[in-house]
């Protein structure tokens, strides 16, 4: 086929494809998935989500099991949203007698009904230094939350969590307003500092806290005792009660980053498995029909053996025995998915081999390989595309099922693994729907995408094949 004829054929195909509403919807969804893969670095909130998904320390600053931020729109009481302040509002350095005092201040606007879960300060430290953290409330009252001596090697990240270190300060703040008899029943280790400091001060604030909205200032003070000492790159993380577009799981992982990271693996698994299996199935069906006789008999018996094997139990057993990996799953699925197009291709090839041009080519000395790959395979390529599109959903669902059972490749982030973690983490029992619905919905959308495309191509291409 010349380039001009190919161009005309493609234009004709596209003209008919546009008339298929389901095909257009499938194509739009496919383009959306492709865009998610192309722009993944810009879409995901955490840049190292792929490589550090199972590294719990990477997610330590996030809130655990937090709903998505948009759920605030449906809540009677609005929860504080997670915020990261990458740089201080002001940084002042004072020097006296060879001692430097670095003061880094962060401004946090609090306008919610429920306070954040924590205030976490990070800074890069070198050398020995006394460090203090203070909080200035909207009424001007300043509270010292944390004081300690820091000893660090060169350029070491220091993390100060006020939820863990400001319990005594919260207890003292409560004691200044509550009567002594009320404080006797207070366990300082069970206090949540942010619940205390973000409430209006006064008697009864422990039992009936009222949100104290306004501007809060968190200040990090570091006293540098030597010329080599440093305290720089300070940042403040405020883990809210709601976080991100899809919330977090019980390991504090951002589910939006995980779901977006899983798109490329779903496409890779689905498309590669479909391509390999359909290619094998098309060649198998054509070869069986072309040669006939004992070759056909043997190939059909092999086909029957494979088509009658229960794939899912076999995959479960093999994944449990061998170390599961992405490529292992693709190979196993390809070894069994190839049976899908065989019968249809076989029946079409029986008709094509009797065509006049096939007999003419054979009379001119064309060999079996040339007849199969130069004359018969190109005719069935359109069908192979439709069959390939219809094979993708099955591959994605099988991989998700294996991962859901905990037998998938743990080195990558897939939707099946997110679902596995949700069930083992008690998401259903604890009502963490945002941990279950998004990956399940993405699996359904991926299957629907290629089903729509495959059905549209099937309706367009099969009539052409039947009228040859």
DOMARGU-185373 format. One record per residue: x, y, z of N, C-alpha, C in turn. Coordinates in pm, whole numbers, padded with zeros to 5 digits, always signed. Example, Ala and Ser with C-alpha at 12.3 -4.5 7.8 and 13.67 -1.06 7.14 Angstrom:
2
+01319-00569+00780+01230-00450+00780+01320-00330+00780
+01285-00225+00708+01367-00106+00714+01290+00003+00787
END
This chain:
468
+00084-00119+00000+00000+00000+00000+00088+00124+00000
+00062+00214-00096+00142+00335-00105+00105+00430+00008
+00193+00530+00025+00168+00628+00129+00038+00702+00108
+00008+00734-00020-00116+00807-00048-00238+00721-00019
-00232+00594-00056-00345+00504-00029-00365+00483+00121
-00252+00474+00192-00260+00459+00337-00325+00582+00400
-00287+00699+00350-00345+00823+00402-00495+00826+00377
-00538+00786+00259-00681+00784+00226-00754+00684+00316
-00693+00567+00336-00756+00465+00421-00771+00514+00564
-00667+00580+00616-00673+00630+00753-00778+00739+00768
-00789+00826+00666-00892+00929+00671-01031+00869+00670
-01050+00766+00589-01179+00698+00585-01211+00630+00717
-01110+00567+00775-01130+00503+00905-01168+00606+01011
-01097+00718+01014-01125+00821+01114-01264+00881+01095
-01307+00893+00970-01440+00947+00942-01547+00856+01001
-01526+00726+00988-01624+00632+01043-01611+00621+01195
-01489+00631+01244-01467+00618+01388-01535+00731+01464
-01533+00851+01407-01595+00965+01474-01745+00948+01491
-01805+00864+01411-01949+00841+01420-01985+00746+01535
-01884+00681+01590-01906+00588+01701-01890+00665+01832
-02003+00690+01899-01999+00771+02022-01912+00705+02128
-01927+00573+02145-01847+00504+02247-01699+00510+02213
-01666+00501+02084-01526+00510+02044-01465+00645+02075
-01543+00752+02055-01494+00886+02085-01470+00902+02235
-01565+00851+02315-01547+00857+02461-01423+00779+02503
-01405+00660+02446-01287+00581+02478-01158+00650+02439
-01159+00717+02323-01040+00787+02278-01008+00904+02369
-01110+00977+02413-01089+01090+02505-01029+01039+02637
-01084+00929+02689-01030+00873+02813-00886+00827+02795
-00858+00765+02680-00720+00720+02654-00624+00838+02649
-00664+00945+02583-00579+01064+02577-00558+01123+02716
-00661+01115+02801-00646+01164+02938-00544+01079+03015
-00549+00947+02998-00451+00860+03062-00311+00887+03008
-00300+00905+02876-00169+00934+02817-00113+01066+02868
-00200+01166+02883-00157+01295+02937-00110+01281+03082
-00178+01195+03159-00137+01172+03298+00003+01112+03305
+00036+01024+03209+00171+00966+03205+00273+01071+03161
+00239+01149+03058+00333+01248+03005+00363+01358+03106
+00262+01400+03181+00279+01511+03274+00282+01465+03420
+00315+01338+03441+00317+01286+03577+00403+01368+03674
+00527+01407+03635+00608+01484+03731+00541+01613+03778
+00457+01672+03693+00389+01795+03733+00258+01769+03805
+00201+01653+03784+00070+01623+03843+00082+01571+03986
+00181+01487+04012+00190+01429+04146+00243+01531+04245
+00192+01522+04367+00229+01617+04471+00367+01586+04528
+00402+01459+04534+00530+01417+04592+00616+01357+04481
+00725+01423+04450+00806+01388+04332+00868+01249+04341
+00892+01197+04462+00956+01067+04476+00856+00957+04512
+00730+00979+04476+00627+00881+04511+00655+00744+04449
+00709+00741+04327+00736+00613+04261+00845+00534+04331
+00954+00598+04362+01069+00527+04418+01060+00506+04568
+00978+00587+04638+00975+00578+04784+00834+00554+04837
+00753+00486+04757+00615+00461+04800+00611+00379+04928
+00702+00285+04943+00704+00200+05062+00800+00249+05169
+00859+00366+05150+00948+00426+05250+00864+00514+05342
+00831+00463+05458+00741+00534+05549+00799+00667+05594
+00930+00677+05606+00991+00803+05652+00967+00918+05554
+00949+00885+05425+00927+00990+05325+00793+01060+05347
+00696+00988+05405+00560+01042+05422+00532+01087+05564
+00636+01095+05647+00615+01115+05790+00549+01249+05824
+00561+01348+05738+00504+01480+05768+00356+01490+05731
+00303+01390+05666+00161+01393+05628+00073+01346+05743
-00054+01386+05742-00148+01329+05839-00188+01189+05798
-00220+01104+05894-00260+00967+05864-00412+00959+05845
-00452+00886+05741-00594+00859+05715-00676+00987+05704
-00621+01088+05638-00690+01216+05623-00779+01214+05498
-00903+01263+05506-00989+01271+05388-00937+01374+05289
-00987+01373+05165-00948+01476+05067-00992+01616+05111
-00922+01715+05062-00951+01853+05100-01091+01895+05059
-01138+01847+04944-01269+01892+04894-01385+01843+04977
-01361+01749+05069-01469+01705+05157-01511+01815+05254
-01426+01917+05271-01462+02031+05355-01589+02099+05307
-01612+02094+05174-01730+02159+05117-01860+02097+05168
-01854+01972+05215-01975+01902+05258-01979+01883+05410
-01878+01936+05480-01871+01918+05626-01928+02040+05698
-01995+02014+05810-02049+02124+05890-01937+02203+05955
-01840+02131+06010-01722+02195+06067-01605+02178+05971
-01545+02288+05933-01436+02285+05836-01305+02250+05906
-01231+02158+05843-01104+02112+05900-00987+02185+05837
-00881+02202+05914-00759+02265+05864-00700+02183+05751
-00654+02251+05648-00597+02188+05530-00445+02179+05546
-00387+02072+05497-00241+02057+05503-00172+02165+05422
-00070+02224+05481+00003+02335+05418+00152+02313+05440
+00231+02346+05339+00377+02346+05352+00428+02486+05323
+00492+02547+05423+00553+02680+05406+00702+02658+05381
+00742+02669+05255+00878+02632+05215+00985+02729+05264
+00944+02852+05293+01044+02949+05338+00983+03041+05443
+01065+03090+05535+01014+03179+05640+00965+03311+05581
+00867+03370+05651+00821+03504+05612+00931+03606+05638
+01003+03587+05746+01117+03674+05779+01229+03590+05839
+01351+03628+05810+01469+03566+05870+01563+03677+05915
+01591+03678+06044+01675+03783+06101+01794+03716+06170
+01913+03769+06145+02034+03718+06210+02099+03831+06288
+02117+03810+06418+02182+03907+06505+02312+03848+06558
+02410+03932+06576+02541+03885+06623+02588+03972+06738
+02639+03905+06842+02691+03978+06958+02793+03891+07030
+02915+03941+07044+03020+03869+07115+03056+03737+07052
+03049+03729+06919+03083+03605+06850+02972+03503+06847
+02860+03534+06908+02744+03445+06909+02638+03502+06816
+02588+03418+06727+02485+03462+06632+02350+03401+06669
+02248+03482+06660+02111+03438+06686+02031+03448+06556
+01987+03335+06505+01909+03330+06382+01762+03311+06419
+01678+03401+06371+01536+03398+06402+01458+03385+06270
+01395+03268+06249+01316+03242+06129+01168+03233+06167
+01086+03320+06110+00945+03328+06148+00855+03289+06032
+00753+03209+06063+00654+03165+05964+00517+03219+06004
+00444+03266+05907+00309+03318+05931+00207+03217+05880
+00118+03174+05970+00016+03075+05935-00122+03135+05962
-00203+03141+05857-00339+03194+05869-00434+03080+05903
-00492+03088+06021-00582+02983+06067-00727+03034+06059
-00807+02970+05976-00946+03012+05960-01042+02896+05956
-01014+02791+06033-01094+02669+06028-01164+02646+06162
-01254+02549+06162-01323+02512+06286-01246+02407+06365
-01172+02322+06293-01092+02219+06358-00944+02244+06327
-00858+02242+06428-00717+02282+06410-00636+02176+06337
-00516+02211+06291-00427+02111+06230-00384+02008+06333
-00328+01898+06285-00286+01791+06374-00149+01814+06436
-00068+01895+06371+00070+01912+06419+00130+02035+06354
+00242+02080+06409+00328+02180+06348+00468+02120+06344
+00524+02104+06226+00652+02036+06211+00752+02132+06149
+00861+02155+06217+00968+02243+06167+01085+02160+06118
+01135+02197+06000+01256+02136+05945+01359+02247+05924
+01486+02214+05950+01594+02306+05913+01723+02227+05900
+01816+02280+05822+01946+02216+05802+02044+02272+05905
+02102+02183+05985+02188+02227+06095+02328+02173+06079
+02424+02253+06121+02565+02213+06128+02621+02263+06260
+02676+02173+06342+02737+02214+06468+02641+02205+06585
+02686+02258+06700+02608+02255+06824+02538+02390+06842
+02412+02385+06889+02336+02509+06907+02214+02485+06994
+02183+02577+07084+02053+02574+07153+01944+02619+07055
+01830+02552+07060+01720+02581+06970+01592+02597+07050
+01510+02694+07009+01380+02715+07072+01276+02743+06964
+01153+02701+06990+01041+02728+06900+00932+02797+06979
+00885+02912+06929+00779+02986+06996+00659+03002+06905
+00543+03018+06965+00418+03040+06891+00354+03168+06942
+00328+03261+06851+00260+03385+06885+00117+03376+06834
+00020+03384+06927-00121+03370+06893-00177+03503+06841
-00298+03501+06783-00357+03626+06731-00377+03734+06837
-00389+03693+06966-00406+03792+07072-00274+03848+07122
-00164+03808+07058-00033+03860+07095+00039+03778+07200
-00026+03679+07259+00038+03598+07361+00140+03504+07296
+00260+03502+07352+00368+03419+07299+00393+03301+07392
+00401+03182+07333+00421+03059+07409+00545+02989+07357
+00632+02948+07449+00750+02870+07411+00709+02723+07403
+00718+02669+07285+00673+02532+07262+00782+02427+07281
+00906+02466+07254+01012+02366+07250+01146+02433+07277
+01229+02367+07357+01367+02412+07382+01456+02290+07396
+01571+02294+07329+01663+02181+07339+01798+02221+07279
+01896+02134+07303+02028+02150+07247+02043+02057+07127
+02084+02112+07012+02100+02034+06890+02249+02015+06861
+02289+01892+06837+02425+01861+06795+02416+01786+06664
+02472+01844+06559+02457+01784+06426+02589+01786+06351
+02608+01684+06269+02720+01684+06176+02689+01785+06066
+02769+01784+05962+02754+01885+05857+02624+01869+05781
+02542+01975+05780+02423+01987+05696+02328+01868+05714
+02281+01850+05838+02188+01742+05871+02049+01800+05890
+01948+01732+05832+01811+01779+05847+01761+01752+05988
+01709+01857+06052+01652+01846+06185+01501+01857+06175
+01430+01769+06244+01284+01768+06242+01230+01784+06383
+01146+01885+06403+01087+01911+06534+00935+01902+06519
+00877+01799+06580+00732+01781+06579+00675+01831+06711
+00589+01932+06703+00535+01991+06825+00430+01900+06889
+00368+01812+06811+00274+01715+06868+00346+01624+06966
+00473+01597+06940+00550+01509+07027+00626+01584+07135
+00659+01709+07109+00751+01780+07199+00688+01896+07276
+00563+01931+07249+00504+02049+07314+00392+02012+07412
+00389+01888+07458+00284+01848+07552+00295+01923+07684
+00416+01942+07732+00435+02016+07859+00392+02161+07844
+00427+02221+07730+00387+02361+07706+00235+02373+07699
+00169+02275+07638+00023+02277+07631-00039+02260+07769
+00020+02174+07850-00029+02155+07987-00016+02284+08068
+00098+02349+08058+00119+02475+08132+00025+02583+08083
-00003+02587+07953-00095+02687+07898-00236+02664+07951
-00279+02537+07956-00411+02505+08012-00419+02542+08159
-00313+02513+08234-00312+02537+08379-00328+02684+08412
-00288+02773+08319-00301+02917+08344-00446+02963+08337
-00536+02882+08281-00676+02924+08264-00775+02830+08333
-00740+02702+08346-00832+02608+08408-00810+02603+08559
-00913+02576+08636-00897+02562+08782-00813+02440+08815
-00743+02444+08929-00653+02332+08966-00723+02197+08970
-00848+02194+09019-00917+02065+09029-00944+02005+08891
-00964+02090+08790-00985+02040+08655-00857+01983+08598
-00742+02038+08637-00615+01992+08581-00569+01860+08642
-00628+01821+08754-00586+01697+08819-00615+01574+08732
-00717+01582+08650-00755+01467+08567-00690+01470+08429
-00605+01571+08405-00545+01586+08272-00414+01507+08264
-00403+01421+08164-00279+01348+08137-00202+01426+08031
-00092+01485+08071-00019+01572+07978+00032+01496+07855
+00058+01367+07871+00108+01291+07756-00001+01263+07653
-00126+01277+07692-00237+01255+07601-00291+01383+07539
-00233+01496+07577-00279+01625+07524-00238+01641+07378
-00324+01707+07301-00292+01745+07163-00263+01894+07162
-00134+01932+07152-00097+02074+07164-00173+02166+07069
-00192+02123+06943-00259+02214+06849-00404+02240+06890
-00470+02142+06950-00607+02161+06995-00613+02265+07107
-00508+02274+07185-00502+02371+07295-00466+02509+07242
-00360+02519+07163-00308+02649+07123-00393+02718+07017
-00475+02642+06943-00560+02703+06842-00703+02723+06892
-00720+02724+07025-00850+02748+07086-00847+02878+07164
-00965+02938+07184-00975+03059+07264-00939+03029+07408
-00853+03113+07467-00808+03092+07603-00919+03130+07701
-00934+03049+07805-01033+03077+07907-01074+02950+07979
-01146+02967+08089-01193+02853+08166-01287+02769+08081
-01272+02637+08088-01355+02546+08011-01305+02517+07871
-01188+02571+07834-01136+02551+07700-01096+02406+07674
-01076+02330+07782-01037+02191+07764-01157+02105+07724
-01272+02129+07784-01390+02049+07754-01465+02101+07633
-01472+02232+07617-01546+02293+07507-01458+02393+07433
-01359+02344+07359-01269+02437+07289-01340+02509+07175
-01316+02637+07163-01367+02716+07053-01251+02759+06965
-01267+02747+06834-01155+02785+06744-01119+02932+06759
-00989+02959+06767-00939+03096+06777-00873+03131+06645
-00952+03189+06555-00905+03214+06420-00823+03341+06414
-00728+03341+06320-00643+03458+06303-00505+03420+06254
-00410+03510+06272-00273+03491+06225-00185+03439+06338
-00123+03325+06313-00030+03265+06409+00112+03278+06351
+00206+03304+06439+00345+03314+06398+00428+03208+06471
+00491+03121+06395+00579+03019+06450+00723+03063+06424
+00801+03073+06530+00937+03126+06519+01038+03022+06566
+01138+03001+06484+01250+02914+06519+01368+03000+06556
+01421+02982+06678+01538+03056+06723+01653+02958+06741
+01765+02989+06676+01884+02905+06686+02002+02992+06726
+02072+02957+06835+02188+03031+06882+02314+02959+06833
+02384+03021+06739+02503+02961+06679+02625+03003+06759
+02690+02904+06819+02798+02932+06912+02935+02933+06849
+02947+02893+06723+03077+02889+06656+03063+02941+06515
+03172+02986+06455+03163+03038+06317+03117+02933+06217
+03146+02805+06244+03110+02700+06150+02963+02659+06161
+02899+02694+06272+02762+02649+06295+02666+02716+06196
+02565+02639+06154+02466+02689+06059+02328+02638+06097
+02228+02721+06071+02087+02682+06083+02014+02750+05969
+01987+02676+05863+01933+02737+05742+01829+02646+05678
+01771+02694+05567+01669+02620+05490+01554+02575+05579
+01508+02664+05666+01395+02630+05754+01265+02625+05674
+01179+02533+05709+01045+02524+05649+00949+02469+05753
+00822+02505+05736+00718+02463+05831+00614+02380+05758
+00587+02263+05813+00483+02174+05759+00368+02171+05858
+00247+02197+05806+00127+02197+05890+00036+02083+05842
+00045+01965+05902-00044+01855+05862-00188+01884+05905
-00276+01899+05808-00415+01927+05839-00496+01801+05863
-00623+01820+05894-00713+01707+05912-00769+01658+05779
-00752+01738+05674-00781+01697+05537-00657+01726+05454
-00633+01644+05352-00506+01658+05281-00517+01611+05137
-00472+01694+05044-00459+01654+04905-00592+01634+04833
-00581+01594+04707-00700+01573+04624-00771+01441+04656
-00696+01342+04704-00756+01211+04732-00726+01163+04873
-00676+01251+04960-00651+01213+05098-00525+01130+05115
-00512+01069+05232-00395+00987+05264-00441+00854+05322
-00349+00755+05321-00382+00625+05382-00329+00623+05525
-00337+00507+05589-00296+00501+05729-00145+00503+05747
-00071+00495+05635+00075+00511+05640+00117+00651+05597
+00020+00743+05588+00040+00883+05554+00078+00908+05409
+00062+00808+05324+00098+00824+05183-00011+00901+05109
+00031+00989+05020-00061+01070+04942-00122+00984+04831
-00252+00962+04837-00317+00869+04744-00327+00926+04603
-00335+01057+04589-00336+01117+04456-00207+01083+04382
-00093+01098+04451+00036+01066+04388+00042+00918+04352
-00012+00831+04439-00009+00688+04410-00097+00650+04292
-00217+00710+04285-00308+00678+04175-00251+00725+04042
-00195+00846+04038-00136+00897+03913-00013+00814+03874
+00068+00776+03972+00186+00694+03944+00147+00557+03889
+00028+00509+03923-00015+00378+03877-00064+00376+03733
-00089+00494+03673-00142+00498+03537-00045+00434+03438
+00081+00471+03447+00179+00422+03348+00197+00271+03358
+00187+00217+03481+00204+00072+03495+00083-00001+03440
-00036+00055+03459-00156-00007+03404-00150-00008+03251
-00108+00105+03192-00097+00111+03046+00011+00015+02995
+00124+00011+03065+00233-00078+03022+00188-00224+03028
+00129-00263+03139+00085-00402+03156-00021-00437+03052
-00121-00350+03037-00230-00378+02945-00188-00381+02800
-00117-00277+02756-00080-00267+02615+00024-00371+02575
+00125-00391+02659+00230-00488+02624+00175-00630+02623
+00096-00664+02723+00035-00797+02725-00055-00818+02604
-00138-00717+02574-00229-00728+02460-00153-00740+02329
-00047-00661+02311+00030-00665+02187+00095-00802+02166
+00162-00852+02269+00232-00980+02256+00132-01094+02235
+00027-01097+02315-00067-01209+02306-00144-01207+02175
-00188-01090+02129-00262-01084+02004-00171-01116+01886
-00046-01070+01890+00047-01103+01782+00066-01254+01771
+00083-01320+01886+00098-01466+01885-00030-01533+01835
-00145-01485+01883-00271-01546+01844-00301-01531+01697
-00273-01416+01639-00299-01394+01496-00210-01484+01412
-00082-01488+01442+00010-01573+01366-00026-01720+01384
-00065-01758+01505-00102-01898+01532-00225-01938+01450
-00328-01854+01451-00450-01886+01377-00426-01892+01228
-00349-01799+01172-00321-01799+01028-00239-01922+00988
-00136-01954+01067-00050-02068+01036-00129-02198+01039
-00216-02210+01140-00296-02332+01150-00388-02349+01030
-00452-02240+00988-00544-02247+00874-00469-02267+00743
-00353-02206+00730-00279-02211+00603-00227-02351+00573
-00169-02418+00671-00108-02548+00645-00210-02662+00651
-00308-02652+00741-00408-02758+00751-00345-02891+00790
-00418-02999+00767-00365-03134+00790-00320-03158+00933
-00210-03234+00945-00160-03269+01078-00106-03148+01153
-00055-03048+01079-00008-02925+01146-00125-02856+01214
-00236-02846+01141-00355-02784+01197-00405-02864+01318
-00403-02997+01308-00451-03079+01418-00369-03056+01545
-00236-03054+01532-00150-03034+01648-00169-02894+01707
-00174-02795+01621-00188-02657+01670-00323-02637+01738
-00429-02700+01687-00559-02686+01750-00564-02757+01885
-00494-02870+01898-00490-02939+02028-00412-02856+02130
-00303-02794+02087-00228-02705+02178-00316-02588+02221
-00390-02533+02125-00481-02422+02155-00585-02465+02259
-00640-02585+02244-00743-02631+02336-00687-02651+02476
-00563-02696+02485-00499-02713+02617-00489-02579+02689
-00442-02477+02617-00424-02347+02679-00557-02279+02710
-00652-02290+02619-00778-02218+02637-00861-02276+02752
-00837-02400+02788-00914-02463+02895-00845-02455+03031
-00732-02388+03039-00663-02372+03167-00724-02255+03245
-00753-02273+03375-00800-02161+03458-00684-02067+03490
-00683-01952+03427-00565-01865+03436-00545-01806+03575
-00651-01755+03637-00634-01687+03766-00577-01777+03874
-00632-01899+03895-00569-01987+03995-00424-02021+03962
-00395-02038+03833-00258-02068+03792-00165-01951+03824
-00211-01829+03796-00130-01711+03826-00107-01697+03976
-00210-01727+04054-00196-01718+04200-00090-01816+04250
-00095-01939+04199+00001-02041+04242+00143-02002+04200
+00159-01962+04072+00292-01926+04024+00347-01803+04097
+00262-01705+04125+00308-01585+04196+00345-01616+04340
+00278-01715+04398+00311-01753+04535+00440-01833+04541
+00467-01913+04437+00588-01997+04436+00711-01918+04396
+00697-01837+04289+00811-01760+04240+00801-01616+04287
+00913-01547+04286+00912-01407+04324+00839-01326+04218
+00726-01266+04253+00647-01197+04151+00714-01068+04105
+00704-01041+03976+00755-00916+03921+00663-00874+03807
+00677-00751+03765+00593-00697+03658+00610-00780+03530
+00733-00810+03493+00760-00882+03369+00713-01027+03379
+00723-01085+03496+00674-01221+03516+00524-01228+03490
+00449-01131+03542+00304-01129+03522+00269-01108+03375
+00345-01020+03307+00318-00995+03165+00342-01122+03082
+00452-01193+03112+00483-01316+03038+00374-01421+03061
+00334-01440+03187+00232-01541+03218+00101-01508+03148
+00059-01382+03154-00067-01344+03089-00057-01359+02937
+00057-01323+02880+00073-01336+02734+00067-01481+02690
+00115-01573+02773+00116-01715+02738-00025-01774+02732
-00121-01705+02794-00258-01757+02796-00356-01667+02723
-00326-01538+02712-00418-01446+02644-00418-01466+02493
-00314-01532+02438-00304-01544+02292-00417-01626+02232
-00486-01704+02315-00593-01788+02263-00717-01707+02222
-00727-01582+02271-00845-01502+02244-00881-01487+02097
-00788-01439+02012-00823-01415+01872-00807-01536+01779
-00763-01651+01830-00724-01761+01742-00841-01810+01656
-00955-01839+01716-01066-01898+01641-01118-01805+01531
-01131-01677+01566-01180-01582+01466-01080-01567+01352
-00952-01554+01386-00848-01543+01284-00842-01670+01200
-00858-01784+01265-00854-01913+01194-00964-01920+01088
-01086-01882+01124-01196-01887+01028-01176-01787+00914
-01124-01669+00944-01097-01571+00839-00986-01619+00746
-00883-01677+00807-00768-01723+00727-00807-01837+00634
-00902-01922+00674-00949-02029+00586-01009-01973+00457
-01080-01859+00471-01138-01796+00353-01031-01727+00269
-00938-01658+00334-00837-01580+00263-00742-01670+00183
-00711-01788+00237-00614-01873+00168-00668-01926+00035
-00802-01921+00016-00862-01967-00108-00876-01854-00210
-00833-01733-00173-00844-01619-00265-00755-01643-00389
-00795-01582-00501-00723-01601-00627-00580-01552-00619
-00559-01436-00554-00424-01381-00551-00330-01468-00468
-00384-01543-00370-00301-01637-00293-00255-01752-00384
-00348-01804-00464-00314-01912-00557-00215-01864-00662
-00233-01738-00707-00141-01683-00808-00001-01668-00750
+00006-01621-00628+00137-01604-00563+00204-01738-00543
+00125-01839-00508+00182-01972-00489+00234-02027-00621
+00160-02001-00733+00203-02049-00865+00330-01981-00910
+00350-01856-00866+00471-01782-00902+00590-01820-00815
+00570-01914-00723+00683-01963-00643+00696-01900-00506
+00595-01827-00460+00603-01766-00326+00601-01876-00220
+00689-01863-00123+00696-01961-00015+00589-01937+00090
+00580-02032+00184+00477-02023+00289+00497-01899+00376
+00623-01870+00408+00649-01753+00492+00603-01626+00424
+00633-01613+00297+00593-01492+00225+00441-01481+00215
+00376-01594+00188+00230-01591+00176+00163-01553+00308
+00219-01605+00416+00158-01577+00547+00183-01433+00590
+00310-01389+00585+00345-01260+00644+00331-01143+00548
+00331-01169+00418+00320-01058+00322+00178-01043+00266
+00100-01151+00269-00032-01146+00206-00146-01165+00306
-00130-01254+00402-00241-01285+00491-00240-01201+00619
-00123-01188+00680-00116-01110+00804-00160-00965+00783
-00115-00892+00678-00160-00754+00662-00312-00739+00652
-00379-00840+00595-00525-00831+00583-00591-00839+00720
-00531-00917+00812-00589-00937+00944-00537-00840+01050
-00447-00750+01011-00395-00651+01106-00506-00563+01163
-00601-00514+01080-00710-00434+01139-00784-00508+01249
-00815-00634+01226-00881-00710+01332-00792-00721+01455
-00662-00737+01434-00572-00752+01549-00574-00628+01637
-00590-00509+01577-00598-00387+01657-00723-00388+01744
-00836-00426+01687-00959-00432+01766-00947-00536+01877
-00891-00653+01845-00874-00757+01946-00776-00714+02055
-00673-00639+02014-00574-00592+02111-00639-00496+02211
-00722-00404+02159-00790-00309+02247-00880-00381+02346
-00946-00486+02300-01036-00560+02388-00961-00649+02487
-00832-00674+02465-00753-00757+02556-00694-00677+02671
-00682-00546+02655-00619-00463+02758-00694-00470+02891
-00827-00454+02894-00896-00457+03024-00871-00585+03102
-00869-00698+03033-00845-00825+03103-00709-00828+03170
-00605-00779+03100-00471-00778+03157-00464-00689+03281
-00527-00572+03274-00526-00480+03388-00598-00542+03507
-00712-00605+03482-00790-00664+03591-00714-00782+03653
-00650-00865+03572-00575-00978+03626-00460-00930+03714
-00386-00831+03667-00276-00779+03748-00328-00720+03878
-00438-00646+03871-00496-00586+03991-00541-00694+04089
-00595-00803+04037-00639-00913+04123-00522-00977+04195
-00415-01003+04120-00296-01063+04182-00236-00969+04287
-00228-00839+04255-00175-00742+04352-00267-00729+04472
-00398-00736+04449-00494-00727+04558-00474-00839+04659
-00430-00955+04609-00403-01069+04697-00265-01062+04762
-00191-00955+04733-00058-00939+04793+00051-01016+04722
+00027-01056+04596+00124-01136+04522+00184-01061+04404
+00162-00930+04396+00212-00851+04286+00355-00804+04308
+00401-00721+04215+00537-00666+04221+00538-00550+04321
+00604-00570+04433+00605-00469+04540+00697-00353+04512
+00774-00361+04405+00870-00253+04376+00809-00139+04297
+00684-00153+04252+00617-00049+04176+00485-00014+04244
+00424+00095+04198+00296+00141+04254+00185+00110+04154
+00099+00016+04189-00014-00017+04102-00143+00003+04179
-00252+00015+04105-00382+00033+04169-00420-00090+04250
-00383-00207+04204-00411-00329+04279-00340-00331+04413
-00216-00281+04416-00143-00277+04543-00205-00177+04639
-00253-00064+04588-00319+00033+04675-00444-00029+04736
-00520-00105+04655-00638-00174+04708-00598-00280+04811
-00489-00351+04785-00441-00451+04882-00409-00385+05015
-00337-00272+05009-00303-00201+05132-00427-00150+05204
-00528-00110+05126-00650-00058+05189-00725-00167+05265
-00730-00287+05210-00801-00395+05279-00723-00446+05400
-00591-00457+05385-00511-00500+05501-00507-00391+05607
-00523-00265+05567-00522-00154+05662-00659-00123+05722
-00760-00204+05688-00892-00184+05748-00967-00063+05695
-00945-00028+05569-01011+00090+05513-01162+00075+05511
-01210-00043+05475-01356-00064+05467-01418-00060+05606
-01355-00123+05703-01409-00127+05839-01407+00012+05904
-01307+00092+05869-01293+00224+05931-01356+00336+05849
-01420+00301+05738-01488+00402+05660-01396+00492+05578
-01276+00446+05548-01183+00527+05469-01210+00504+05320
-01323+00551+05273-01367+00525+05136-01272+00582+05032
-01205+00694+05065-01114+00757+04969-00990+00672+04942
-00970+00570+05022-00857+00478+05002-00896+00363+04908
-01027+00339+04894-01076+00226+04816-01134+00271+04681
-01213+00378+04682-01287+00417+04562-01195+00463+04447
-01098+00554+04468-01019+00602+04354-00945+00493+04276
-00868+00402+04340-00801+00299+04259-00900+00205+04192
-01010+00171+04260-01111+00087+04197-01176+00155+04079
-01202+00284+04092-01261+00360+03983-01166+00370+03865
-01037+00385+03891-00939+00394+03783-00929+00263+03707
-00936+00150+03777-00935+00020+03709-01057+00008+03618
-01173+00051+03668-01294+00046+03587-01284+00138+03466
-01231+00258+03486-01217+00353+03374-01119+00302+03269
-01009+00241+03314-00912+00186+03219-00976+00075+03136
-01051-00013+03201-01118-00119+03128-01223-00064+03032
-01298+00036+03078-01401+00095+02994-01340+00166+02873
-01226+00229+02893-01158+00302+02784-01130+00210+02666
-01063+00100+02692-01022+00012+02582-01138-00074+02532
-01236-00097+02617-01355-00168+02569-01430-00082+02468
-01446+00046+02499-01512+00137+02406-01437+00145+02274
-01304+00158+02282-01224+00166+02160-01233+00036+02080
-01223-00077+02150-01229-00206+02082-01363-00232+02016
-01473-00200+02085-01606-00220+02027-01627-00132+01904
-01578-00007+01912-01592+00084+01798-01514+00032+01677
-01391-00013+01699-01310-00066+01589-01372-00195+01536
-01429-00274+01623-01493-00399+01581-01608-00371+01485
-01691-00272+01520-01806-00239+01435-01763-00182+01301
-01650-00113+01299-01605-00050+01175-01534-00150+01084
-01448-00233+01142-01357-00314+01061-01415-00448+01019
-01497-00508+01100-01548-00641+01067-01633-00646+00941
-01720-00547+00918-01793-00551+00791-01701-00549+00669
-01591-00477+00676-01496-00475+00564-01435-00612+00542
-01402-00680+00653-01341-00811+00638-01439-00913+00582
-01567-00900+00619-01667-00996+00572-01700-00975+00424
-01675-00856+00371-01713-00828+00232-01596-00843+00136
-01483-00898+00183-01370-00915+00090-01407-01016-00016
END
